[in-house]
Amino acid sequence: MTEYHRPIMPDEVVRGLNVKSGGLYFDGTVGGGGHSFAILSADPAAHLIATDKDGDAIAQAGKRLAPFEGRFRLERSDFKNFSEVLLPEERLDGFLLDLGISSHQIDDPTRGFAYRMGDAPLDMRMDKRSSLTARDVVNGYGEESLRRILKEYGEEPFANVIAKGILREREIKPVETCGELRSIVENALPPKFRGAACARQTFQAIRIEVNGELDGLEACIRGLIEKLKIGGRAVILTFHSLEDRIVKNVFKDLSTACTCPKSFPVCVCGRVKRLEVLTRKPITASEEEQRENPRSKSAKLRIAEKIAE
């Protein structure tokens, strides 16, 4: 039986959370339950609340975490809706956001996430209850919208020609499969830029659009930090520069104290430093982990501790 999803840097995550006896932790993207299992294993009195909008993930996590019955609560929900999941009186000793796509989602041909899945239907929904699919985006969005998505979410330098290629092909017939979209990208690029992974940025961009991955992410991180107790830890795994930039900027903002001009004799802004950033540079997976799990190569782990309300 293949592993549902291999968690990235589980030891580093647990150390980053500094799991305490009796502590309450939030895993916003439970996946197959790997990180949650590590958190609950770290202390016999730790408790966990975990969410995921993928029903398959919730089912798998429930099985994985069964040995910790009574110490965890699973909710099928987007982590951005944490305020609907956490009770008003629940304060956290730490939270984890693993913003990557799960191995199961990539490897399941019915989910339509991977450019290497030739005949897989274009889908890319993390939550199968959602109405918008990758097929809808590819076949329904105008050229300018496609270009914007590819540039902003995929950081794709050939966004213009790829968008034109998509429109040209869909005038002949709808684009239905991952393989068809990959072929469109390959044919749109100059020959020297064609390769096995040349469609990766296009697929990333469309996936982000379908799942609204960046929408409200900054507000969510700030809100979860509000829910932390003093001394609580924020631990966030990112897998591309757009996510990482948001996390980095939030941490930087909340770890900044007075912003008054140096010429002012006293502070008038009243700004308080609320976070201590514990990772001056993001932590990356070890060479051994990268060899064993190539999907860990792009992961960046940032950690901060709340020091003031």
VOGU-3710 file (C-alpha; in Angstrom, 3 decimals, decimal comma):
1> mteyhrpimp> 0,000/0,000/0,000  1,476/3,358/-1,029  1,672/6,173/1,461  -1,235/8,604/1,092  0,991/11,626/1,583  4,515/11,952/2,928  4,782/14,946/5,273  7,606/17,392/4,597  10,119/18,060/7,400  7,972/16,518/10,183
11> devvrglnvk> 10,769/16,690/12,777  11,495/20,321/11,979  7,775/21,135/12,187  7,396/19,539/15,629  10,507/21,302/16,925  9,225/24,547/15,486  5,894/24,169/17,271  7,702/23,446/20,558  4,899/21,069/21,559  3,939/21,493/25,211
21> sgglyfdgtv> 2,173/19,142/27,579  -1,532/19,917/27,460  -1,056/22,308/24,547  -3,675/22,892/21,855  -2,504/22,903/18,240  -4,147/23,613/14,900  -3,171/21,828/11,690  -4,920/23,751/8,950  -4,042/21,375/6,114  -4,116/17,896/7,603
31> gggghsfail> -3,544/15,974/4,352  -3,068/12,329/5,259  -2,447/13,211/8,902  1,348/12,874/8,861  2,180/16,165/10,558  -0,778/15,797/12,938  0,439/12,324/13,905  3,876/13,743/14,677  2,384/16,561/16,775  0,201/14,226/18,844
41> sadpaahlia> 3,096/11,787/19,245  5,327/14,530/20,640  3,448/14,726/23,939  0,777/12,400/25,416  -1,249/15,355/26,684  -1,196/17,475/23,513  -4,497/18,124/21,720  -5,142/18,952/18,098  -7,773/20,500/15,870  -7,242/19,856/12,168
51> tdkdgdaiaq> -8,971/20,894/8,962  -8,811/20,059/5,280  -11,246/20,842/2,488  -10,430/17,573/0,725  -12,829/14,865/1,885  -10,348/12,114/0,958  -7,760/13,725/3,235  -10,156/13,936/6,175  -11,069/10,258/5,784  -7,430/9,206/5,627
61> agkrlapfeg> -6,412/11,435/8,539  -9,176/9,954/10,675  -7,701/6,491/10,166  -4,126/7,667/10,727  -4,954/9,480/13,951  -7,215/6,769/15,411  -4,625/5,803/18,094  -5,090/9,289/19,586  -8,846/9,002/20,035  -10,161/11,774/22,283
71> rfrlersdfk> -7,209/14,086/21,667  -8,077/15,438/18,236  -10,942/16,930/16,264  -11,211/16,840/12,469  -13,303/19,239/10,412  -13,803/19,279/6,654  -13,215/22,965/6,069  -10,868/25,430/4,427  -8,306/26,535/7,026  -9,157/30,114/6,103
81> nfsevllpee> -12,492/29,504/7,838  -10,715/28,718/11,112  -12,997/31,108/13,009  -15,924/28,785/12,217  -13,980/25,754/13,480  -12,233/27,055/16,582  -14,425/27,902/19,551  -14,213/31,531/20,738  -12,547/30,462/23,972  -9,982/28,196/22,296
91> rldgflldlg> -6,510/29,731/22,260  -3,705/27,966/20,463  -0,212/26,995/21,569  0,738/26,683/17,940  -0,559/26,317/14,412  0,772/24,672/11,270  -0,116/25,561/7,694  1,304/23,217/5,065  0,412/25,118/1,910  1,551/22,457/-0,534
101> isshqiddpt> -0,548/20,139/-2,646  -0,619/16,565/-1,318  1,092/13,620/-2,977  -2,273/11,862/-3,156  -3,825/14,719/-5,103  -0,925/14,768/-7,570  -0,785/10,992/-8,039  -4,530/10,329/-8,327  -5,312/10,498/-12,076  -8,968/11,277/-11,407
111> rgfayrmgda> -8,062/14,557/-9,690  -6,427/16,108/-12,767  -3,635/18,034/-11,026  -0,511/16,773/-12,797  0,825/17,682/-16,226  2,254/14,174/-16,547  -1,219/12,592/-16,262  -2,005/12,501/-19,977  -5,612/11,304/-20,092  -6,651/12,687/-16,705
121> pldmrmdkrs> -9,597/15,082/-16,892  -8,755/18,715/-16,152  -10,100/19,208/-12,637  -7,597/20,375/-9,962  -10,218/20,893/-7,233  -8,891/20,301/-3,739  -12,515/20,336/-2,581  -14,680/18,199/-4,862  -17,720/20,140/-3,650  -16,467/23,269/-5,444
131> sltardvvng> -18,066/24,112/-8,774  -15,077/25,708/-10,552  -12,709/23,265/-12,290  -9,547/23,645/-14,320  -11,585/22,753/-17,393  -13,841/25,747/-16,702  -10,838/28,066/-16,405  -9,070/26,803/-19,519  -12,178/26,796/-21,697  -14,117/29,698/-20,235
141> ygeeslrril> -11,721/32,469/-19,261  -10,858/35,216/-21,747  -7,361/35,700/-23,105  -6,535/38,591/-20,775  -7,710/36,667/-17,693  -5,662/33,627/-18,689  -2,618/35,796/-19,301  -3,009/37,463/-15,902  -3,344/34,134/-14,067  -0,302/32,659/-15,802
151> keygeepfan> 1,792/35,738/-15,045  0,654/36,329/-11,459  0,165/32,797/-10,177  2,602/30,880/-12,368  5,211/33,584/-12,873  5,258/32,228/-16,410  7,448/34,297/-18,767  5,612/32,930/-21,817  2,131/33,743/-20,496  1,140/35,659/-23,634
161> viakgilrer> 1,859/32,912/-26,147  0,442/30,182/-23,889  -2,823/32,109/-23,439  -3,069/32,602/-27,215  -2,346/28,916/-27,735  -5,143/27,912/-25,366  -7,648/30,142/-27,175  -6,552/28,847/-30,577  -6,953/25,211/-29,566  -10,273/25,602/-27,789
171> eikpvetcge> -11,794/27,188/-30,896  -11,285/23,800/-32,528  -12,498/21,710/-29,574  -12,705/22,070/-25,768  -9,513/21,280/-23,857  -10,472/18,265/-21,755  -7,370/16,552/-20,362  -4,077/17,292/-18,641  -2,237/15,891/-21,632  -4,015/18,231/-24,038
181> lrsivenalp> -3,154/21,272/-21,930  0,457/20,145/-21,607  0,689/19,776/-25,402  -0,690/23,284/-25,892  1,992/24,684/-23,588  4,764/22,708/-25,256  3,695/23,804/-28,751  3,454/27,455/-27,668  7,016/27,623/-26,352  10,198/28,161/-28,354
191> pkfrgaacar> 11,823/24,742/-28,989  14,724/25,282/-26,585  12,284/25,857/-23,685  10,298/22,673/-24,258  10,958/19,934/-21,759  9,439/17,391/-19,395  8,345/20,028/-16,857  7,726/23,024/-19,129  4,013/23,050/-18,249  4,590/23,072/-14,473
201> qtfqairiev> 4,077/26,817/-14,037  0,909/26,791/-16,143  -0,581/23,971/-14,089  0,417/25,723/-10,859  -1,253/28,947/-11,960  -4,520/27,275/-12,931  -4,550/25,202/-9,729  -4,127/28,342/-7,612  -6,990/30,022/-9,478  -9,315/27,028/-9,154
211> ngeldgleac> -8,733/26,702/-5,407  -8,353/30,381/-4,523  -5,143/29,474/-2,722  -3,858/33,012/-2,272  -7,230/34,652/-1,636  -7,403/35,751/1,981  -4,164/33,988/2,913  -2,609/37,048/4,549  -5,743/37,805/6,574  -5,922/34,171/7,661
221> irglieklki> -2,327/34,113/8,918  -2,894/37,317/10,854  -6,116/35,940/12,314  -4,480/32,706/13,440  -1,696/34,693/15,087  -4,432/36,532/17,016  -5,599/33,134/18,293  -2,131/32,227/19,594  -1,321/32,446/23,275  1,770/34,386/24,261
231> ggraviltfh> 4,637/32,003/23,528  2,597/30,213/20,862  4,263/29,350/17,583  3,282/29,994/13,957  4,802/27,341/11,663  4,208/27,628/7,917  5,418/25,498/5,008  5,365/27,094/1,554  6,175/25,652/-1,852  6,376/28,606/-4,211
241> sledrivknv> 7,517/32,210/-4,025  4,030/33,761/-3,982  3,027/31,995/-0,762  6,423/32,479/0,804  6,394/36,218/0,097  3,049/36,609/1,883  4,262/34,689/4,949  7,569/36,538/5,039  5,861/39,934/4,823  3,329/39,154/7,565
251> fkdlstactc> 6,079/37,926/9,893  8,190/40,989/9,117  5,305/43,381/9,730  4,285/41,834/13,062  7,890/41,631/14,267  8,405/45,371/13,725  8,067/47,733/16,686  7,982/51,545/16,553  7,988/53,000/13,031  8,246/56,645/14,064
261> pksfpvcvcg> 10,987/58,727/12,410  14,259/58,594/14,338  14,044/62,332/14,847  10,991/61,916/17,133  12,007/62,155/20,826  9,286/59,662/21,865  7,155/57,079/20,107  3,775/58,351/18,971  2,720/55,428/16,749  2,230/53,038/19,672
271> rvkrlevltr> 3,251/50,086/17,581  4,214/46,962/19,544  6,421/44,134/18,335  4,165/41,091/18,494  6,244/38,342/16,897  9,767/37,085/17,252  10,799/35,523/13,954  12,804/32,381/14,746  13,912/31,620/11,195  16,095/34,387/9,838
281> kpitaseeeq> 16,264/32,304/6,683  13,650/29,661/5,917  14,478/26,082/6,825  14,767/23,703/3,882  14,655/19,915/3,719  17,856/17,996/4,306  19,722/16,496/1,359  18,633/13,050/2,539  14,964/14,040/2,605  15,248/15,653/-0,813
291> renprsksak> 16,716/12,434/-2,202  13,981/10,307/-0,643  11,169/12,742/-1,414  11,938/15,030/-4,386  8,764/17,024/-3,704  10,441/18,437/-0,595  13,005/20,337/-2,679  10,876/23,462/-3,065  9,651/23,553/0,553  10,452/26,476/2,840
301> lriaekiae> 9,633/26,446/6,549  9,206/29,687/8,484  8,619/29,882/12,244  7,659/32,751/14,547  6,713/33,047/18,213  4,079/35,385/19,585  5,554/37,665/22,248  2,790/40,248/22,732  -0,896/40,851/22,109
//
